[in-house]
């Protein structure tokens, strides 16, 4: 198993269900790791590839919904598929509203579970790509000086160097130097590329009012 491989985590206090889920998920060609309690899951080694969690609701200690709440407090929470023999509509609605992929009642259809797992892994893979790109952009932004960052917010408005210089009451040559440094540090060759990057991390253009 490599760090990049998709992996399915299963948390259920019933050994027979853990075993059957492990066999089912492995039969789909996926890696799977099972846990008997939420605390065991929380103590797991980190995984850098796409992942999802198949989670029982009713368990001793921290239950499934409480684990979901705990994961939501983290910087990033993997997609969850709930399975339960004690579910009800209000419970499922609550879980889905908080981001769960699905809420399946035991006994569930194997195809439904595998379909939900594939959807969860695909969603997690896309989310990781977006998050990694945003982190990459932020690392570049952190290399900018305060003045370079200020110039960046004006450059993405489409203003020319002389317009920025007039607005900030500095020389056009100074703007040109800072602009070149911004483009170099951000690793872009055009204003269009710079705009695309800044939009991904919600940087607003300078106000021209």
Secondary structure as UniProt FT lines:
FT   TURN            3..4
FT   STRAND          7..11
FT   HELIX           15..27
FT   TURN            28..29
FT   STRAND          31..35
FT   HELIX           38..42
FT   STRAND          51..56
FT   HELIX           64..72
FT   STRAND          79..84
FT   HELIX           89..97
FT   TURN            98..99
FT   STRAND          102..105
FT   HELIX           110..142
FT   HELIX           146..155
FT   TURN            156..158
FT   HELIX           161..168
FT   HELIX           172..186
FT   HELIX           191..200
FT   TURN            201..202
//
